[in-house]
Each structure stands twice: as C-alpha cells, then as structure tokens.
Amino acid sequence: MAHTVIIHISNEDPICGELDQLPAAGDTVVTVHNPRRRDGKDVHYLSNDVITVIWPINQISFIEVLPSEGEEHIIGFVRE
C-alpha cells in the first residue's frame, strides 16, 4: 500500500509523492515515487520525466503522512 506524503526538505519547497512504505528508524534514504510540488506542478530542479527520486534522510526535516481514501471516510465520535 502506497502512502501519500509531503516531504519537507531543508531549504527547499515541500514535495508531495508516494512512498511504498514509511521509513524505519535505521533507514538512510527515502525513495519517493511521482515527486511533485504541493500544487501538482513539476519540481523545478528535477527533469520532467523523473518518476522516482531517492533523498538522503539527513536532508529531510520531516514527513507528513496524508490520510488514505479509506481513512477519510471514517466517522469518529460525534456528540449530539
């Protein structure tokens, strides 16, 4: 199951993409598929035909994991 994420790279604009699995504590790189800006446009420093990018973990400030389609439809406790 792919996870849609927003990756915040040091001194760069955030990048959206998909990860096959979330990085573990001992990982040194993060492999991102379909990298794009948050507005869906191409990343200016990548070639137009790039589909996968490998970033070293030390360049990443933090990673936001976006909810999947199934998680968006979960209804929590509602007080009436």
C-alpha angles and dihedrals in degrees: 000000000000119000119216109222144173111224118203108208119194112266093357138093115268117271126216121210147124129275123200088215135357116262117266125224093263098045118119099190138037120215112211123192122205097009114200141149119268090261091054096254125130120275106253096223095049127077115256094245097051113125101169131036129185114209125188110243092232090068093055119089096190143327126233115207112211120213117262121236091261093052093051092064096053111114114212130203112308121193115213 
